[in-house]
Amino acid sequence: MDYSLVTTRLGVQIRQRRSNRGLTQANLAALAGIPRQKVIAIEKGDVSVSMAAYARVLGALDCELAVIPAAMPTLDEIEGVFD
């Protein structure tokens, strides 16, 4: 599996968790002690963001990272790959 798909999926899950908790990106950034721009990059699945930043956001959301076997990507996730 392409590593960028992993960060993209993680970003989607972080965005959903933030939204479910009623937090804005600015709120989450303040809780995590990182700039809002970094939260935006994390939610986009940016591979250049450090693991420490991902960990700070996960901690601020009272979440942890679990390693599970990869699932096949959905059609939505691979849309545009063959363009």
N, CA and C of each residue as an Amber inpcrd file, in Angstrom:
protein
   249
   0.8440000  -1.1760000   0.0000000   0.0000000   0.0000000   0.0000000
   0.8920000   1.2420000   0.0000000   0.5010000   2.2220000  -0.7540000
   1.2390000   3.4740000  -0.8380000   1.1710000   4.1940000   0.5150000
   2.3220000   4.6270000   1.0190000   2.3550000   5.2740000   2.3320000
   1.5230000   6.5490000   2.3860000   1.3600000   7.2420000   1.2640000
   0.5530000   8.4670000   1.2850000  -0.9240000   8.1610000   1.5190000
  -1.3660000   6.9730000   1.1400000  -2.7460000   6.5720000   1.4200000
  -2.9490000   6.4100000   2.9210000  -1.9290000   5.9350000   3.6180000
  -2.0160000   5.7750000   5.0710000  -2.2070000   7.1380000   5.7330000
  -1.4030000   8.1330000   5.3480000  -1.5250000   9.4580000   5.9560000
  -2.8290000  10.1320000   5.5430000  -3.2890000   9.8630000   4.3260000
  -4.5730000  10.4230000   3.8930000  -5.7090000   9.8650000   4.7440000
  -5.7210000   8.5610000   4.9570000  -6.7550000   7.9430000   5.7910000
  -6.6780000   8.4590000   7.2170000  -5.4790000   8.6070000   7.7500000
  -5.3190000   9.1300000   9.1010000  -5.8280000  10.5660000   9.1860000
  -5.5330000  11.3640000   8.1820000  -6.0230000  12.7430000   8.1570000
  -7.5330000  12.8170000   8.1560000  -8.1740000  11.9480000   7.3910000
  -9.6500000  11.9060000   7.3470000 -10.2020000  11.5400000   8.7240000
  -9.5900000  10.5490000   9.3650000 -10.0620000  10.1290000  10.6820000
  -9.8610000  11.2230000  11.7210000  -8.7570000  11.9400000  11.6500000
  -8.5050000  13.0490000  12.5730000  -9.5310000  14.1590000  12.3490000
  -9.7860000  14.4980000  11.0850000 -10.7800000  15.5370000  10.7790000
 -12.1550000  15.1440000  11.3260000 -12.5530000  13.8850000  11.1330000
 -13.8430000  13.4170000  11.6210000 -13.9140000  13.4950000  13.1480000
 -12.8610000  13.0620000  13.8140000 -12.8240000  13.0980000  15.2830000
 -12.9010000  14.5330000  15.7820000 -12.1470000  15.4330000  15.1490000
 -12.1810000  16.8450000  15.5430000 -13.5770000  17.4100000  15.3800000
 -14.1810000  17.1430000  14.2430000 -15.5240000  17.6340000  13.9590000
 -16.5410000  17.0660000  14.9360000 -16.4430000  15.7650000  15.2150000
 -17.3690000  15.1250000  16.1590000 -17.2630000  15.7110000  17.5590000
 -16.0920000  16.2010000  17.9080000 -15.8970000  16.8180000  19.2260000
 -16.2500000  18.3010000  19.2230000 -16.6690000  18.8150000  18.0570000
 -17.0800000  20.2150000  17.9660000 -15.9290000  21.1990000  18.0190000
 -14.7480000  20.7530000  17.6060000 -13.5690000  21.6080000  17.6310000
 -13.2990000  22.1970000  16.2520000 -12.8280000  23.4180000  16.2380000
 -12.3270000  24.0030000  15.0000000 -10.8650000  23.5940000  14.8560000
 -10.3120000  23.8430000  13.6840000  -8.8890000  23.5690000  13.4870000
  -8.0490000  24.4210000  14.4350000  -8.4770000  25.6470000  14.6710000
  -7.7520000  26.5290000  15.5890000  -7.8160000  25.9960000  17.0170000
  -8.9960000  25.5000000  17.4350000  -9.1230000  24.9030000  18.7750000
  -8.1670000  23.7300000  18.9340000  -8.1630000  22.8420000  17.9370000
  -7.3070000  21.6610000  17.9990000  -5.8380000  22.0520000  18.0120000
  -5.4820000  23.0250000  17.2090000  -4.0910000  23.4950000  17.1740000
  -3.6710000  23.9970000  18.5520000  -4.5380000  24.7630000  19.2030000
  -4.2220000  25.2850000  20.5360000  -4.0680000  24.1440000  21.5440000
  -4.9590000  23.1650000  21.4950000  -4.8710000  22.0220000  22.4030000
  -3.5970000  21.2120000  22.1770000  -3.1990000  21.0820000  20.9150000
  -2.0160000  20.2860000  20.5620000  -0.7160000  21.0820000  20.6670000
  -0.8200000  22.3930000  20.7590000   0.3780000  23.2340000  20.8400000
   1.1430000  23.3210000  19.5330000   0.3950000  23.3190000  18.4250000
   1.0080000  23.4320000  17.1000000   0.2620000  24.5020000  16.3160000
   0.8500000  25.0190000  15.2360000   0.1510000  26.0220000  14.4170000
  -1.0600000  25.4210000  13.6860000  -2.0480000  26.2420000  13.4450000
  -3.2450000  25.7920000  12.7120000  -2.8750000  25.2340000  11.3390000
  -1.8840000  25.8280000  10.6860000  -1.4630000  25.3570000   9.3700000
  -1.0040000  23.8990000   9.4240000  -0.4160000  23.5050000  10.5470000
   0.0280000  22.1240000  10.7130000  -1.1800000  21.1940000  10.8300000
  -2.2440000  21.6390000  11.5130000  -3.4770000  20.8420000  11.6040000
  -4.0770000  20.6720000  10.2120000  -4.0880000  21.7330000   9.4360000
  -4.6010000  21.6660000   8.0620000  -3.8010000  20.6340000   7.2680000
  -2.4850000  20.6780000   7.3740000  -1.6290000  19.7280000   6.6480000
  -1.8840000  18.2950000   7.1080000  -2.0570000  18.0890000   8.3980000
  -2.3320000  16.7540000   8.9310000  -3.6580000  16.2410000   8.3910000
  -4.6760000  17.0790000   8.3960000  -5.9880000  16.6510000   7.9030000
  -5.9690000  16.3560000   6.4030000  -5.0250000  16.9430000   5.6830000
  -4.8620000  16.6460000   4.2590000  -4.0060000  15.4050000   4.0320000
  -3.4040000  14.8940000   5.1130000  -2.5570000  13.7120000   4.9770000
  -1.1730000  14.0200000   4.4520000  -0.6990000  15.2050000   4.6980000
   0.6220000  15.6380000   4.2260000   1.7130000  14.7370000   4.8060000
   2.4920000  14.1100000   3.9250000   3.5370000  13.1830000   4.3740000
   4.7670000  13.8970000   4.9340000   4.8590000  15.2130000   4.7590000
   6.0320000  15.9340000   5.2530000   5.8760000  16.3710000   6.7120000
   4.6920000  16.1730000   7.2900000   4.4610000  16.5490000   8.6870000
   5.1110000  15.4990000   9.5860000   5.7500000  15.9500000  10.6390000
   6.4630000  15.0290000  11.5270000   5.5060000  14.1250000  12.3090000
   6.0160000  12.9840000  12.6750000   5.2470000  12.0550000  13.5010000
   4.9190000  12.7050000  14.8360000   5.8020000  13.5650000  15.3330000
   5.5560000  14.2570000  16.6020000   4.3080000  15.1270000  16.5070000
   4.1180000  15.8130000  15.3770000   2.9290000  16.6540000  15.2020000
   1.6670000  15.7930000  15.1540000   1.7320000  14.6740000  14.4150000
   0.5880000  13.7530000  14.3950000   0.2920000  13.2660000  15.8110000
   1.3320000  12.9300000  16.5850000   1.1440000  12.4310000  17.9450000
   0.5300000  13.4950000  18.8480000   0.9380000  14.7350000  18.6870000
   0.3750000  15.8220000  19.5080000  -1.1120000  15.9970000  19.2230000
  -1.4820000  15.9190000  17.9450000  -2.8960000  16.0570000  17.5660000
  -3.7010000  14.8790000  18.1020000  -3.1750000  13.6700000  17.9390000
  -3.8760000  12.4950000  18.4470000  -4.0470000  12.5740000  19.9560000
  -3.0160000  13.0100000  20.6510000  -3.1070000  13.1720000  22.0960000
  -4.1420000  14.2070000  22.4910000  -4.1930000  15.3150000  21.7660000
  -5.1770000  16.3670000  22.0500000  -6.6090000  15.8860000  21.8220000
  -6.7610000  14.9000000  20.9450000  -8.0890000  14.3300000  20.6650000
  -8.3780000  13.0980000  21.5280000  -7.5010000  12.8300000  22.4880000
  -7.6370000  11.6450000  23.3450000  -7.7030000  10.3660000  22.5220000
  -6.8250000  10.2620000  21.5430000  -6.7560000   9.0980000  20.6550000
  -5.3470000   8.5290000  20.6830000  -5.2280000   7.3260000  20.1880000
  -3.9150000   6.7340000  20.0030000  -3.8610000   6.0930000  18.6320000
  -2.6680000   5.8560000  18.1700000  -2.4500000   5.2460000  16.8630000
  -2.3510000   3.7410000  17.0450000  -3.1080000   2.9920000  16.2510000
  -3.0570000   1.5330000  16.3010000  -2.5890000   1.0120000  14.9550000
  -1.7960000  -0.0270000  14.9780000  -1.3090000  -0.6440000  13.7490000
  -2.1790000  -1.8700000  13.4710000  -2.8710000  -1.8220000  12.3320000
  -3.7490000  -2.9170000  11.9340000  -3.4360000  -3.2900000  10.4910000
  -3.7830000  -4.5070000  10.0770000  -3.5460000  -4.8690000   8.6760000
  -4.2690000  -3.9020000   7.7340000  -3.6260000  -3.6010000   6.6420000
  -4.1690000  -2.6460000   5.6760000  -5.3640000  -3.2290000   4.9380000
  -6.3230000  -2.3650000   4.6790000  -7.4730000  -2.7230000   3.8570000
  -7.2170000  -2.2270000   2.4410000  -7.8380000  -2.8730000   1.4990000
  -7.7120000  -2.4260000   0.1090000  -8.2790000  -1.0080000  -0.0030000
  -7.6510000  -0.1590000  -0.8070000  -8.1790000   1.1940000  -0.9760000
  -9.5410000   1.1580000  -1.6700000 -10.3790000   2.1280000  -1.3110000
 -11.6860000   2.2460000  -1.9450000 -11.5350000   2.8980000  -3.3110000
 -12.5740000   2.8170000  -4.1230000 -12.5490000   3.4760000  -5.4450000
 -12.3910000   4.9730000  -5.2890000 -13.0150000   5.5600000  -4.2790000
 -12.8660000   6.9950000  -4.0340000 -11.4140000   7.3650000  -3.7360000
 -10.7080000   6.4900000  -3.0050000  -9.3330000   6.7780000  -2.6270000
  -8.3780000   6.6850000  -3.8160000  -8.6810000   5.8440000  -4.7820000
  -7.7680000   5.7090000  -5.9340000  -8.2420000   6.4840000  -7.1470000
  -9.3270000   7.2280000  -6.9960000  -9.8290000   8.0560000  -8.0960000
  -8.7390000   8.9850000  -8.5790000  -8.5230000   9.0130000  -9.8360000
  -7.5340000   9.8960000 -10.4360000  -6.1430000   9.3040000 -10.5510000
  -5.9130000   8.1200000 -10.0020000  -4.5860000   7.5040000 -10.0510000
  -4.1770000   7.1940000 -11.4850000  -5.1480000   6.8100000 -12.3060000
  -4.8390000   6.3750000 -13.6680000  -5.1090000   7.4590000 -14.7150000
  -5.2810000   8.6870000 -14.2660000  -5.5180000   9.7960000 -15.2110000
  -4.2620000  10.1220000 -15.9810000
